[in-house]
């Protein structure tokens, strides 16, 4: 799973599709303690299946 902020959602989706060759599920992050996988901001979404 990839945690991402609003700014990096496109990169997260592209990375997931490149790795798995499947469409990802996109869900809001339940707690705001997770950090974006691409920067220091708090994650808003989790990308994965």
C-alpha distance matrix in Angstrom:
0.0 3.8 6.6 9.7 13.4 15.8 17.1 14.1 12.6 14.4 13.2 9.5 10.5 12.8 10.7 8.3 11.8 13.4 11.3 11.3 14.3 13.1 12.7 9.4 9.7 9.9 10.6 12.3 11.3 13.9 15.0 15.7 15.3 11.8 12.4 11.3 9.8 13.0 15.7 17.1 16.8 15.2 12.0 13.0 10.1 6.5 5.6 4.7 7.5
3.8 0.0 3.8 6.3 10.1 12.6 13.6 10.5 9.5 11.6 10.1 6.5 8.7 11.0 9.0 7.8 11.5 12.9 11.6 12.5 15.0 14.2 13.4 10.1 10.6 9.8 10.7 11.6 10.7 13.9 14.5 14.3 14.0 10.3 9.9 8.0 6.5 9.4 12.1 13.9 13.6 12.5 9.3 10.8 8.3 5.6 5.0 6.5 10.1
6.6 3.8 0.0 3.8 7.2 10.2 11.7 9.4 8.8 11.9 11.0 7.9 10.4 13.2 11.7 11.1 14.6 16.2 15.3 16.1 18.4 17.3 15.8 12.4 12.0 10.0 9.8 9.5 8.0 11.3 11.5 10.7 10.7 7.1 6.7 5.1 5.5 8.5 10.2 11.3 10.4 8.8 5.6 7.4 5.9 4.5 6.4 9.0 12.5
9.7 6.3 3.8 0.0 3.8 6.7 7.9 6.0 5.8 9.3 8.9 6.7 9.5 12.1 11.5 11.8 14.8 16.4 16.3 17.5 19.2 18.1 16.2 13.1 12.9 10.2 10.5 9.7 9.0 12.7 12.8 11.2 11.9 8.8 7.3 4.2 5.8 7.0 8.4 10.0 8.4 7.7 4.7 6.0 5.4 6.2 7.6 11.0 14.7
13.4 10.1 7.2 3.8 0.0 3.8 5.5 5.6 6.3 9.9 10.3 9.3 11.8 14.3 14.4 15.0 17.7 19.2 19.7 20.8 22.2 21.1 18.8 15.8 15.3 12.1 11.9 10.1 9.8 13.2 12.9 10.6 12.0 9.8 8.0 5.4 8.3 8.3 8.2 9.2 6.5 6.2 4.5 5.0 6.4 8.9 10.7 14.3 17.8
15.8 12.6 10.2 6.7 3.8 0.0 3.8 5.7 5.6 8.7 10.3 10.2 11.7 14.2 15.2 15.9 17.9 19.8 20.8 21.8 22.5 21.2 18.5 16.0 15.4 12.0 12.2 10.6 11.5 14.9 15.2 13.0 15.2 13.3 11.8 9.2 11.7 11.0 11.0 12.2 9.4 9.4 7.8 6.5 7.6 10.7 11.8 15.6 18.9
17.1 13.6 11.7 7.9 5.5 3.8 0.0 3.8 5.9 7.8 8.8 9.9 11.9 13.4 14.4 16.0 17.8 19.1 20.5 22.0 22.6 21.9 19.5 17.4 17.6 14.6 15.4 14.2 14.8 18.2 18.2 15.7 17.2 15.1 12.7 9.6 11.3 9.4 9.4 11.4 9.4 10.8 9.9 9.7 10.6 13.1 13.6 17.3 20.8
14.1 10.5 9.4 6.0 5.6 5.7 3.8 0.0 3.8 5.5 5.4 6.3 8.8 10.1 10.7 12.4 14.5 15.5 16.7 18.5 19.2 18.9 16.9 14.8 15.6 13.0 14.4 13.9 14.3 18.0 18.2 16.0 17.1 14.2 11.8 8.1 8.7 7.0 8.4 11.3 10.1 11.3 9.6 10.0 9.8 11.2 11.1 14.5 18.1
12.6 9.5 8.8 5.8 6.3 5.6 5.9 3.8 0.0 3.8 5.5 5.1 6.2 8.6 9.9 10.6 12.4 14.2 15.5 16.5 17.0 16.1 13.6 11.5 12.1 9.5 11.3 11.5 12.7 16.4 17.4 15.9 17.4 14.5 12.9 9.5 10.2 9.7 11.5 14.0 12.3 12.4 9.8 9.1 7.7 9.0 8.3 11.8 15.2
14.4 11.6 11.9 9.3 9.9 8.7 7.8 5.5 3.8 0.0 3.8 5.5 5.3 6.2 8.6 10.0 10.7 12.2 14.4 15.6 15.4 14.9 12.7 11.6 13.1 11.3 13.9 14.8 16.3 20.0 21.1 19.7 21.1 18.1 16.3 12.6 12.4 11.3 13.6 16.7 15.4 16.0 13.5 12.9 11.2 12.0 10.3 13.1 16.2
13.2 10.1 11.0 8.9 10.3 10.3 8.8 5.4 5.5 3.8 0.0 3.8 5.5 5.1 6.0 8.5 10.0 10.4 12.2 14.2 14.6 14.9 13.6 12.4 14.3 13.0 15.5 16.3 17.0 20.8 21.5 20.0 20.7 17.3 15.1 11.4 10.2 8.7 11.7 15.2 14.8 15.8 13.4 13.9 12.3 12.3 10.5 12.9 16.3
9.5 6.5 7.9 6.7 9.3 10.2 9.9 6.3 5.1 5.5 3.8 0.0 3.8 5.5 5.1 6.1 8.7 9.9 10.7 12.2 13.3 13.0 11.6 9.6 11.3 10.1 12.5 13.6 14.1 17.8 18.7 17.7 18.3 14.7 13.1 9.7 8.4 8.5 11.7 14.7 14.2 14.3 11.4 11.9 9.6 8.9 6.9 9.3 12.9
10.5 8.7 10.4 9.5 11.8 11.7 11.9 8.8 6.2 5.3 5.5 3.8 0.0 3.8 5.5 5.2 6.2 8.6 10.0 10.6 10.8 10.1 8.2 6.9 9.2 8.7 11.9 13.9 15.2 18.8 20.4 19.8 20.8 17.4 16.3 13.1 12.0 12.3 15.4 18.3 17.4 17.2 13.9 13.6 10.6 9.8 6.7 8.6 11.4
12.8 11.0 13.2 12.1 14.3 14.2 13.4 10.1 8.6 6.2 5.1 5.5 3.8 0.0 3.8 5.5 5.2 6.1 8.6 10.1 9.7 10.3 9.5 9.5 12.5 12.4 15.7 17.7 18.8 22.5 23.8 23.0 23.7 20.2 18.6 15.1 13.4 12.9 16.3 19.7 19.3 19.7 16.8 16.8 14.2 13.3 10.2 11.4 14.0
10.7 9.0 11.7 11.5 14.4 15.2 14.4 10.7 9.9 8.6 6.0 5.1 5.5 3.8 0.0 3.8 5.5 5.1 6.2 8.7 9.7 10.8 10.9 10.1 13.1 13.3 16.2 18.0 18.4 22.0 23.0 22.2 22.3 18.6 17.0 13.7 11.3 11.3 15.0 18.3 18.5 18.9 16.1 16.9 14.3 12.7 9.7 10.4 13.3
8.3 7.8 11.1 11.8 15.0 15.9 16.0 12.4 10.6 10.0 8.5 6.1 5.2 5.5 3.8 0.0 3.8 5.5 5.2 6.1 7.6 7.8 8.0 6.8 9.9 10.9 13.9 16.3 16.9 20.2 21.7 21.5 21.8 18.1 17.2 14.4 12.2 13.3 16.9 19.8 19.6 19.3 16.0 16.4 13.2 10.9 7.5 7.1 9.6
11.8 11.5 14.6 14.8 17.7 17.9 17.8 14.5 12.4 10.7 10.0 8.7 6.2 5.2 5.5 3.8 0.0 3.8 5.5 5.3 4.7 5.5 6.2 7.0 10.7 12.3 15.8 18.5 19.7 23.0 24.8 24.7 25.3 21.7 20.8 17.8 15.8 16.4 20.0 23.0 22.7 22.5 19.2 19.1 15.8 13.9 10.1 9.4 10.9
13.4 12.9 16.2 16.4 19.2 19.8 19.1 15.5 14.2 12.2 10.4 9.9 8.6 6.1 5.1 5.5 3.8 0.0 3.8 5.9 5.6 8.3 9.8 10.7 14.4 15.7 19.0 21.5 22.3 25.6 27.1 26.7 26.8 23.1 21.8 18.7 16.1 16.3 20.0 23.4 23.6 23.9 20.9 21.4 18.4 16.4 12.9 12.2 13.8
11.3 11.6 15.3 16.3 19.7 20.8 20.5 16.7 15.5 14.4 12.2 10.7 10.0 8.6 6.2 5.2 5.5 3.8 0.0 3.8 6.1 8.4 10.6 10.7 14.1 15.8 18.7 21.2 21.5 24.6 25.9 25.9 25.6 21.8 20.8 18.3 15.4 16.3 20.1 23.1 23.6 23.5 20.5 21.3 18.2 15.6 12.3 10.8 12.2
11.3 12.5 16.1 17.5 20.8 21.8 22.0 18.5 16.5 15.6 14.2 12.2 10.6 10.1 8.7 6.1 5.3 5.9 3.8 0.0 3.8 5.3 8.2 8.8 12.1 14.6 17.6 20.6 21.2 24.0 25.8 26.3 26.3 22.7 22.3 19.9 17.4 18.8 22.5 25.3 25.3 24.7 21.4 21.7 18.3 15.4 11.9 9.6 9.8
14.3 15.0 18.4 19.2 22.2 22.5 22.6 19.2 17.0 15.4 14.6 13.3 10.8 9.7 9.7 7.6 4.7 5.6 6.1 3.8 0.0 3.8 7.0 9.2 12.8 15.3 18.7 21.9 23.1 26.1 28.1 28.5 28.9 25.3 24.7 22.0 19.8 20.7 24.3 27.3 27.2 26.7 23.3 23.2 19.7 17.3 13.6 11.7 11.7
13.1 14.2 17.3 18.1 21.1 21.2 21.9 18.9 16.1 14.9 14.9 13.0 10.1 10.3 10.8 7.8 5.5 8.3 8.4 5.3 3.8 0.0 3.8 6.2 9.5 12.5 15.8 19.3 20.8 23.6 26.0 26.7 27.4 24.0 23.9 21.4 19.7 20.9 24.4 27.1 26.5 25.6 22.0 21.4 17.7 15.3 11.6 9.5 8.9
12.7 13.4 15.8 16.2 18.8 18.5 19.5 16.9 13.6 12.7 13.6 11.6 8.2 9.5 10.9 8.0 6.2 9.8 10.6 8.2 7.0 3.8 0.0 3.8 6.9 9.5 13.0 16.5 18.5 21.3 23.9 24.5 25.7 22.5 22.5 19.9 18.8 20.0 23.2 25.8 24.6 23.6 19.9 18.8 15.1 13.3 9.7 8.5 8.3
9.4 10.1 12.4 13.1 15.8 16.0 17.4 14.8 11.5 11.6 12.4 9.6 6.9 9.5 10.1 6.8 7.0 10.7 10.7 8.8 9.2 6.2 3.8 0.0 3.8 6.3 9.7 13.1 14.8 17.6 20.1 20.8 22.0 18.8 19.1 16.8 15.9 17.5 20.5 22.8 21.5 20.2 16.5 15.5 11.7 9.6 6.1 5.0 5.6
9.7 10.6 12.0 12.9 15.3 15.4 17.6 15.6 12.1 13.1 14.3 11.3 9.2 12.5 13.1 9.9 10.7 14.4 14.1 12.1 12.8 9.5 6.9 3.8 0.0 3.8 6.5 10.2 12.3 14.7 17.6 18.8 20.3 17.5 18.4 16.6 16.5 18.5 21.0 22.7 21.0 19.1 15.3 13.8 10.0 8.1 5.8 5.2 5.3
9.9 9.8 10.0 10.2 12.1 12.0 14.6 13.0 9.5 11.3 13.0 10.1 8.7 12.4 13.3 10.9 12.3 15.7 15.8 14.6 15.3 12.5 9.5 6.3 3.8 0.0 3.8 7.0 9.5 12.4 15.1 15.8 17.7 15.2 16.0 14.2 14.8 16.5 18.6 20.1 18.0 16.0 12.3 10.3 6.7 5.9 4.9 6.7 8.2
10.6 10.7 9.8 10.5 11.9 12.2 15.4 14.4 11.3 13.9 15.5 12.5 11.9 15.7 16.2 13.9 15.8 19.0 18.7 17.6 18.7 15.8 13.0 9.7 6.5 3.8 0.0 3.8 6.4 8.8 11.9 13.0 15.2 13.3 14.8 13.8 15.2 17.3 18.8 19.6 17.1 14.5 11.0 8.6 5.5 5.4 6.7 8.5 9.8
12.3 11.6 9.5 9.7 10.1 10.6 14.2 13.9 11.5 14.8 16.3 13.6 13.9 17.7 18.0 16.3 18.5 21.5 21.2 20.6 21.9 19.3 16.5 13.1 10.2 7.0 3.8 0.0 3.8 6.2 9.0 9.8 12.5 11.2 12.9 12.5 14.7 16.7 17.4 17.6 14.7 11.8 8.7 5.8 4.4 6.2 8.9 11.4 13.2
11.3 10.7 8.0 9.0 9.8 11.5 14.8 14.3 12.7 16.3 17.0 14.1 15.2 18.8 18.4 16.9 19.7 22.3 21.5 21.2 23.1 20.8 18.5 14.8 12.3 9.5 6.4 3.8 0.0 3.8 5.7 6.7 8.9 7.8 10.1 10.6 13.0 15.5 15.9 15.5 12.9 9.6 6.8 5.4 5.0 5.9 9.6 11.9 14.0
13.9 13.9 11.3 12.7 13.2 14.9 18.2 18.0 16.4 20.0 20.8 17.8 18.8 22.5 22.0 20.2 23.0 25.6 24.6 24.0 26.1 23.6 21.3 17.6 14.7 12.4 8.8 6.2 3.8 0.0 3.8 6.7 8.9 9.1 12.3 13.7 16.1 18.8 18.9 17.9 15.4 11.7 9.8 8.5 8.8 9.3 12.9 14.5 15.9
15.0 14.5 11.5 12.8 12.9 15.2 18.2 18.2 17.4 21.1 21.5 18.7 20.4 23.8 23.0 21.7 24.8 27.1 25.9 25.8 28.1 26.0 23.9 20.1 17.6 15.1 11.9 9.0 5.7 3.8 0.0 3.8 5.5 7.0 10.3 12.6 15.3 18.0 17.4 15.7 13.5 9.7 8.9 8.9 10.3 11.0 14.8 16.6 18.5
15.7 14.3 10.7 11.2 10.6 13.0 15.7 16.0 15.9 19.7 20.0 17.7 19.8 23.0 22.2 21.5 24.7 26.7 25.9 26.3 28.5 26.7 24.5 20.8 18.8 15.8 13.0 9.8 6.7 6.7 3.8 0.0 3.8 5.6 7.9 10.3 13.5 15.6 14.5 12.5 10.0 6.3 6.6 7.3 9.8 11.3 15.1 17.6 20.0
15.3 14.0 10.7 11.9 12.0 15.2 17.2 17.1 17.4 21.1 20.7 18.3 20.8 23.7 22.3 21.8 25.3 26.8 25.6 26.3 28.9 27.4 25.7 22.0 20.3 17.7 15.2 12.5 8.9 8.9 5.5 3.8 0.0 3.8 6.5 9.9 12.6 15.0 13.8 11.5 10.1 6.8 7.7 9.8 11.9 12.4 16.0 18.1 20.6
11.8 10.3 7.1 8.8 9.8 13.3 15.1 14.2 14.5 18.1 17.3 14.7 17.4 20.2 18.6 18.1 21.7 23.1 21.8 22.7 25.3 24.0 22.5 18.8 17.5 15.2 13.3 11.2 7.8 9.1 7.0 5.6 3.8 0.0 3.8 6.8 9.0 11.9 11.4 9.9 8.9 5.9 5.5 8.3 9.5 9.5 12.8 14.9 17.7
12.4 9.9 6.7 7.3 8.0 11.8 12.7 11.8 12.9 16.3 15.1 13.1 16.3 18.6 17.0 17.2 20.8 21.8 20.8 22.3 24.7 23.9 22.5 19.1 18.4 16.0 14.8 12.9 10.1 12.3 10.3 7.9 6.5 3.8 0.0 3.8 6.3 8.6 7.6 6.3 5.9 4.5 4.9 8.6 10.0 10.4 13.0 15.5 18.8
11.3 8.0 5.1 4.2 5.4 9.2 9.6 8.1 9.5 12.6 11.4 9.7 13.1 15.1 13.7 14.4 17.8 18.7 18.3 19.9 22.0 21.4 19.9 16.8 16.6 14.2 13.8 12.5 10.6 13.7 12.6 10.3 9.9 6.8 3.8 0.0 3.8 5.4 5.5 6.2 5.7 5.6 4.6 7.9 8.7 9.2 11.0 13.9 17.5
9.8 6.5 5.5 5.8 8.3 11.7 11.3 8.7 10.2 12.4 10.2 8.4 12.0 13.4 11.3 12.2 15.8 16.1 15.4 17.4 19.8 19.7 18.8 15.9 16.5 14.8 15.2 14.7 13.0 16.1 15.3 13.5 12.6 9.0 6.3 3.8 0.0 3.8 6.0 8.0 8.9 9.4 8.0 11.0 10.6 9.9 10.7 13.0 16.6
13.0 9.4 8.5 7.0 8.3 11.0 9.4 7.0 9.7 11.3 8.7 8.5 12.3 12.9 11.3 13.3 16.4 16.3 16.3 18.8 20.7 20.9 20.0 17.5 18.5 16.5 17.3 16.7 15.5 18.8 18.0 15.6 15.0 11.9 8.6 5.4 3.8 0.0 3.8 7.2 8.5 10.4 9.6 12.4 12.4 12.5 12.8 15.4 19.2
15.7 12.1 10.2 8.4 8.2 11.0 9.4 8.4 11.5 13.6 11.7 11.7 15.4 16.3 15.0 16.9 20.0 20.0 20.1 22.5 24.3 24.4 23.2 20.5 21.0 18.6 18.8 17.4 15.9 18.9 17.4 14.5 13.8 11.4 7.6 5.5 6.0 3.8 0.0 3.8 5.7 8.5 9.3 12.2 13.4 14.2 15.4 18.3 22.0
17.1 13.9 11.3 10.0 9.2 12.2 11.4 11.3 14.0 16.7 15.2 14.7 18.3 19.7 18.3 19.8 23.0 23.4 23.1 25.3 27.3 27.1 25.8 22.8 22.7 20.1 19.6 17.6 15.5 17.9 15.7 12.5 11.5 9.9 6.3 6.2 8.0 7.2 3.8 0.0 3.8 6.7 8.9 12.2 14.2 15.2 17.2 20.1 23.7
16.8 13.6 10.4 8.4 6.5 9.4 9.4 10.1 12.3 15.4 14.8 14.2 17.4 19.3 18.5 19.6 22.7 23.6 23.6 25.3 27.2 26.5 24.6 21.5 21.0 18.0 17.1 14.7 12.9 15.4 13.5 10.0 10.1 8.9 5.9 5.7 8.9 8.5 5.7 3.8 0.0 3.8 6.4 9.0 11.7 13.5 15.9 19.1 22.7
15.2 12.5 8.8 7.7 6.2 9.4 10.8 11.3 12.4 16.0 15.8 14.3 17.2 19.7 18.9 19.3 22.5 23.9 23.5 24.7 26.7 25.6 23.6 20.2 19.1 16.0 14.5 11.8 9.6 11.7 9.7 6.3 6.8 5.9 4.5 5.6 9.4 10.4 8.5 6.7 3.8 0.0 3.8 6.5 9.4 11.3 14.3 17.4 20.7
12.0 9.3 5.6 4.7 4.5 7.8 9.9 9.6 9.8 13.5 13.4 11.4 13.9 16.8 16.1 16.0 19.2 20.9 20.5 21.4 23.3 22.0 19.9 16.5 15.3 12.3 11.0 8.7 6.8 9.8 8.9 6.6 7.7 5.5 4.9 4.6 8.0 9.6 9.3 8.9 6.4 3.8 0.0 3.8 5.8 7.6 10.6 13.7 17.0
13.0 10.8 7.4 6.0 5.0 6.5 9.7 10.0 9.1 12.9 13.9 11.9 13.6 16.8 16.9 16.4 19.1 21.4 21.3 21.7 23.2 21.4 18.8 15.5 13.8 10.3 8.6 5.8 5.4 8.5 8.9 7.3 9.8 8.3 8.6 7.9 11.0 12.4 12.2 12.2 9.0 6.5 3.8 0.0 3.8 7.1 10.1 13.5 16.4
10.1 8.3 5.9 5.4 6.4 7.6 10.6 9.8 7.7 11.2 12.3 9.6 10.6 14.2 14.3 13.2 15.8 18.4 18.2 18.3 19.7 17.7 15.1 11.7 10.0 6.7 5.5 4.4 5.0 8.8 10.3 9.8 11.9 9.5 10.0 8.7 10.6 12.4 13.4 14.2 11.7 9.4 5.8 3.8 0.0 3.8 6.5 9.9 12.7
6.5 5.6 4.5 6.2 8.9 10.7 13.1 11.2 9.0 12.0 12.3 8.9 9.8 13.3 12.7 10.9 13.9 16.4 15.6 15.4 17.3 15.3 13.3 9.6 8.1 5.9 5.4 6.2 5.9 9.3 11.0 11.3 12.4 9.5 10.4 9.2 9.9 12.5 14.2 15.2 13.5 11.3 7.6 7.1 3.8 0.0 3.8 6.6 9.5
5.6 5.0 6.4 7.6 10.7 11.8 13.6 11.1 8.3 10.3 10.5 6.9 6.7 10.2 9.7 7.5 10.1 12.9 12.3 11.9 13.6 11.6 9.7 6.1 5.8 4.9 6.7 8.9 9.6 12.9 14.8 15.1 16.0 12.8 13.0 11.0 10.7 12.8 15.4 17.2 15.9 14.3 10.6 10.1 6.5 3.8 0.0 3.8 7.3
4.7 6.5 9.0 11.0 14.3 15.6 17.3 14.5 11.8 13.1 12.9 9.3 8.6 11.4 10.4 7.1 9.4 12.2 10.8 9.6 11.7 9.5 8.5 5.0 5.2 6.7 8.5 11.4 11.9 14.5 16.6 17.6 18.1 14.9 15.5 13.9 13.0 15.4 18.3 20.1 19.1 17.4 13.7 13.5 9.9 6.6 3.8 0.0 3.8
7.5 10.1 12.5 14.7 17.8 18.9 20.8 18.1 15.2 16.2 16.3 12.9 11.4 14.0 13.3 9.6 10.9 13.8 12.2 9.8 11.7 8.9 8.3 5.6 5.3 8.2 9.8 13.2 14.0 15.9 18.5 20.0 20.6 17.7 18.8 17.5 16.6 19.2 22.0 23.7 22.7 20.7 17.0 16.4 12.7 9.5 7.3 3.8 0.0
